[in-house]
Amino acid sequence: MCESEIRQALKHILSRLEAASQRKHVSLPAIKPRLVAVSKTKPKELIFAAYDVGQRHFGENYVQELVEKSHDAELLERCKEIKWHFIGNLQSNKVNKIVSVPGIYVVETVDSDKLATLLDKAWGKQNQKSQDKLNIMIQINTSGEEAKNGAPPSEAVSLAKHVVENCSNLKLLGLMTIGRFDHDISEGPNPDFQVLIKCREDVAKALNINISELELSMGMSNDFEHAIEVGSTSVRVGSSIFGARHYNKKTTDKPEDSMNEQMAKTSIN
């Protein structure tokens, strides 16, 4: 896609996002949904096109690709307010790379006490002179599929408590799920979204906070409108903005991204 096509596509997606937001039930938290433009495998020139018309939040699946893009001199100069979302599988040996990303906004895929603790320690070491915390989301495997990462729903509360009570350098921003890709919403609400909504209720109750203090990252190119209607506060849209992707070996982090490579064409888009 050329730059003008991306600008038009982004405008169209934002219009649909706003319309979906108007359709959600009044009982849901009054949080304006965030659009995360998933730029994985796409060159920086296409990021510039989206950034120049106001897009600020961008998502990346692969550690090495995010590191390279975020440290690019031209991108640092042209996109000073960019906010990176890491939305891929994160292994322990890549934690230090993630916390060093300029403009990192949130790691959405924390799925264990171990990973949370490693991020907490690495962020504290990286930012010794700063009071800023690293935003994280707890990834829940709402569909129970073995090919997908994420903590089981039954561990959502214990993991949230670990982050809040033991990880002073982290801020629990909310919960995230990928969910099944092929749900037909004509058959009713996406059950994976409903599971994540229930997890948020359980976590909020356990932490004695309002559900409006916890975001929900769910919904992608194929179902983001439905996700917003049932309460998503952050949707991840890539192919509908940047066009179809072309994958090659250079876009993956080995060996930990074998799962991402398997899911890349169907999951986080």
C-alpha positions as CSV (number, residue, x, y, z in Angstrom):
1,M,0.0,0.0,0.0
2,C,1.2,3.5,-0.7
3,E,1.2,6.3,1.9
4,S,-2.1,7.9,0.6
5,E,-3.8,4.5,0.8
6,I,-2.7,4.0,4.4
7,R,-3.9,7.4,5.4
8,Q,-7.3,6.6,3.8
9,A,-7.5,3.2,5.4
10,L,-6.6,4.6,8.8
11,K,-9.3,7.3,8.5
12,H,-11.8,4.5,7.6
13,I,-10.8,2.3,10.6
14,L,-11.0,5.3,13.0
15,S,-14.5,6.1,11.7
16,R,-15.6,2.5,12.3
17,L,-14.0,2.5,15.8
18,E,-15.9,5.6,16.7
19,A,-19.2,4.2,15.5
20,A,-18.7,1.0,17.4
21,S,-17.9,2.9,20.5
22,Q,-21.2,4.7,20.2
23,R,-23.0,1.4,20.1
24,K,-21.6,-0.1,23.3
25,H,-23.9,-0.4,26.3
26,V,-24.0,2.6,28.7
27,S,-23.1,0.3,31.6
28,L,-19.6,-0.2,30.2
29,P,-16.8,2.0,31.4
30,A,-16.7,5.3,29.4
31,I,-13.2,4.7,28.0
32,K,-12.5,5.8,24.5
33,P,-11.1,2.8,22.6
34,R,-7.5,3.0,21.6
35,L,-6.4,2.0,18.1
36,V,-3.1,0.1,18.0
37,A,-1.7,0.0,14.4
38,V,0.1,-3.3,14.1
39,S,3.1,-2.5,12.0
40,K,4.9,-5.9,12.1
41,T,6.9,-6.7,8.9
42,K,6.1,-3.2,7.5
43,P,8.8,-0.6,6.6
44,K,9.2,2.6,8.6
45,E,7.9,4.6,5.7
46,L,4.4,3.2,6.3
47,I,4.7,4.0,10.0
48,F,5.6,7.6,9.0
49,A,2.4,7.8,6.8
50,A,0.2,6.7,9.7
51,Y,2.1,8.8,12.3
52,D,1.8,11.9,10.1
53,V,-2.0,11.8,10.3
54,G,-2.1,11.4,14.0
55,Q,-1.6,7.7,14.8
56,R,0.6,7.3,17.9
57,H,0.2,3.7,19.1
58,F,1.9,1.0,17.1
59,G,2.2,-2.7,17.8
60,E,5.0,-5.1,17.1
61,N,5.2,-8.9,17.5
62,Y,8.9,-9.6,17.1
63,V,11.5,-8.4,19.6
64,Q,14.3,-7.9,17.1
65,E,12.1,-6.0,14.6
66,L,10.8,-3.7,17.4
67,V,14.4,-3.1,18.6
68,E,15.5,-2.2,15.1
69,K,12.6,0.1,14.3
70,S,12.6,1.9,17.7
71,H,16.3,2.7,17.5
72,D,16.2,3.9,13.8
73,A,17.6,7.4,13.7
74,E,15.0,8.7,11.2
75,L,12.1,7.2,13.1
76,L,13.4,8.7,16.4
77,E,13.6,12.1,14.8
78,R,10.2,12.0,13.0
79,C,8.1,10.1,15.5
80,K,9.1,11.6,18.8
81,E,5.7,10.7,20.4
82,I,5.4,7.2,19.2
83,K,4.1,4.6,21.7
84,W,5.2,1.0,21.1
85,H,3.0,-1.9,22.2
86,F,4.8,-5.3,22.3
87,I,2.2,-7.9,21.5
88,G,4.3,-11.0,20.8
89,N,5.7,-13.9,22.7
90,L,8.4,-12.7,25.1
91,Q,11.1,-15.1,26.3
92,S,13.3,-14.4,29.3
93,N,16.4,-13.8,27.3
94,K,14.8,-10.9,25.4
95,V,13.5,-9.0,28.4
96,N,16.5,-6.6,28.5
97,K,16.0,-5.7,24.9
98,I,12.4,-4.9,25.4
99,V,13.0,-2.5,28.4
100,S,15.6,-0.7,26.3
101,V,13.1,0.2,23.5
102,P,12.7,4.0,23.2
103,G,9.1,4.8,23.4
104,I,8.0,1.5,24.9
105,Y,4.4,2.0,26.2
106,V,3.3,-1.4,27.2
107,V,4.2,-5.1,27.1
108,E,0.8,-6.8,26.5
109,T,1.9,-10.4,26.8
110,V,2.9,-11.0,30.4
111,D,1.7,-14.5,31.2
112,S,3.6,-15.7,34.2
113,D,5.0,-14.6,37.6
114,K,8.5,-15.3,36.3
115,L,8.1,-13.0,33.3
116,A,6.6,-10.2,35.4
117,T,9.4,-10.4,37.9
118,L,12.1,-10.3,35.2
119,L,10.5,-7.3,33.6
120,D,10.2,-5.6,37.0
121,K,13.9,-6.1,37.8
122,A,15.1,-5.2,34.2
123,W,13.0,-2.0,34.1
124,G,14.2,-1.0,37.6
125,K,17.8,-1.4,36.5
126,Q,17.2,0.4,33.2
127,N,15.4,3.3,34.8
128,Q,17.2,3.8,38.1
129,K,16.8,7.6,38.0
130,S,13.2,7.6,36.9
131,Q,9.9,7.1,38.8
132,D,8.1,6.0,35.6
133,K,6.7,2.4,35.7
134,L,6.5,0.0,32.8
135,N,2.9,-0.6,31.7
136,I,2.1,-4.3,31.4
137,M,-1.0,-6.3,30.5
138,I,-1.7,-9.9,31.6
139,Q,-2.2,-12.1,28.6
140,I,-5.0,-14.7,29.1
141,N,-5.4,-17.8,26.9
142,T,-9.2,-17.5,26.8
143,S,-9.6,-20.2,24.1
144,G,-7.5,-22.8,25.8
145,E,-5.6,-23.5,22.5
146,E,-2.2,-25.1,23.0
147,A,-0.7,-23.1,20.2
148,K,-1.4,-19.8,21.9
149,N,0.4,-18.2,24.8
150,G,-1.2,-16.8,27.9
151,A,-2.1,-17.7,31.4
152,P,-5.2,-19.7,32.0
153,P,-8.2,-17.7,33.2
154,S,-8.0,-19.4,36.6
155,E,-4.6,-17.7,37.1
156,A,-5.6,-14.2,36.2
157,V,-6.2,-13.1,39.8
158,S,-3.0,-14.6,41.3
159,L,-0.9,-13.2,38.5
160,A,-2.4,-9.7,38.9
161,K,-1.8,-9.8,42.6
162,H,1.8,-10.8,42.0
163,V,2.3,-7.8,39.7
164,V,0.7,-5.3,42.1
165,E,2.2,-6.7,45.3
166,N,5.7,-7.7,44.2
167,C,6.6,-5.7,41.1
168,S,7.0,-2.1,42.2
169,N,8.4,-1.1,38.8
170,L,5.4,-2.3,36.8
171,K,1.9,-0.9,36.4
172,L,-0.9,-3.3,35.7
173,L,-2.7,-1.6,32.7
174,G,-5.2,-4.4,32.1
175,L,-5.8,-7.8,30.4
176,M,-5.2,-9.0,26.9
177,T,-6.3,-11.9,24.8
178,I,-6.0,-13.2,21.2
179,G,-8.9,-15.6,21.2
180,R,-10.1,-17.7,18.4
181,F,-9.9,-16.2,15.0
182,D,-12.9,-17.7,13.3
183,H,-15.8,-16.9,15.7
184,D,-19.1,-16.1,13.9
185,I,-20.6,-13.2,15.9
186,S,-24.0,-14.0,14.3
187,E,-24.1,-16.9,16.7
188,G,-23.7,-14.5,19.7
189,P,-20.9,-12.7,21.5
190,N,-17.4,-14.0,21.2
191,P,-17.0,-16.4,24.2
192,D,-13.3,-15.5,24.4
193,F,-14.1,-11.9,24.9
194,Q,-16.7,-12.9,27.6
195,V,-14.0,-14.9,29.4
196,L,-11.6,-11.9,29.4
197,I,-14.4,-9.6,30.7
198,K,-15.1,-12.1,33.5
199,C,-11.4,-12.2,34.3
200,R,-11.3,-8.4,34.6
201,E,-14.3,-8.5,37.0
202,D,-12.5,-11.1,39.1
203,V,-9.2,-9.2,39.2
204,A,-10.9,-5.9,40.0
205,K,-12.7,-7.5,42.9
206,A,-9.6,-9.1,44.2
207,L,-7.6,-5.9,44.0
208,N,-10.5,-3.8,45.3
209,I,-10.6,-1.5,42.4
210,N,-13.2,-0.4,39.8
211,I,-13.2,-2.3,36.5
212,S,-12.7,1.0,34.7
213,E,-9.1,1.0,36.1
214,L,-8.3,-2.1,34.0
215,E,-8.2,-2.0,30.2
216,L,-9.1,-4.8,27.9
217,S,-7.0,-5.4,24.8
218,M,-9.1,-7.6,22.5
219,G,-10.2,-7.4,18.9
220,M,-8.3,-7.3,15.7
221,S,-8.9,-6.5,12.0
222,N,-11.7,-9.0,11.6
223,D,-13.6,-8.4,14.9
224,F,-12.5,-5.1,16.5
225,E,-16.0,-3.5,16.2
226,H,-17.6,-6.3,18.1
227,A,-14.8,-6.2,20.6
228,I,-15.4,-2.5,21.3
229,E,-19.2,-3.1,21.5
230,V,-18.7,-5.6,24.4
231,G,-16.1,-3.5,26.2
232,S,-12.6,-3.6,24.6
233,T,-10.6,-0.5,25.3
234,S,-7.7,-1.3,23.0
235,V,-7.9,-3.0,19.6
236,R,-5.0,-4.2,17.4
237,V,-5.5,-3.6,13.7
238,G,-2.8,-4.2,11.1
239,S,-3.7,-5.7,7.8
240,S,-6.8,-3.4,7.4
241,I,-4.4,-0.4,7.7
242,F,-1.2,-1.6,6.2
243,G,-2.3,-4.3,3.8
244,A,-1.4,-7.9,3.6
245,R,1.9,-9.0,5.0
246,H,4.8,-10.8,3.3
247,Y,6.7,-13.0,5.8
248,N,10.3,-14.0,5.6
249,K,12.8,-15.5,8.1
250,K,14.2,-12.1,9.0
251,T,11.0,-11.0,10.6
252,T,11.1,-13.7,13.3
253,D,13.1,-14.0,16.5
254,K,14.5,-17.4,16.8
255,P,13.8,-19.8,18.5
256,E,11.2,-18.2,20.8
257,D,8.9,-16.9,18.0
258,S,8.0,-20.2,16.5
259,M,4.5,-19.8,18.0
260,N,4.3,-16.2,16.6
261,E,5.3,-17.4,13.1
262,Q,2.7,-20.1,13.3
263,M,0.0,-17.6,14.2
264,A,1.3,-14.6,12.3
265,K,-1.1,-14.7,9.4
266,T,-4.2,-15.3,11.4
267,S,-3.9,-14.0,15.0
268,I,-2.6,-10.5,15.8
269,N,-3.5,-8.5,12.8
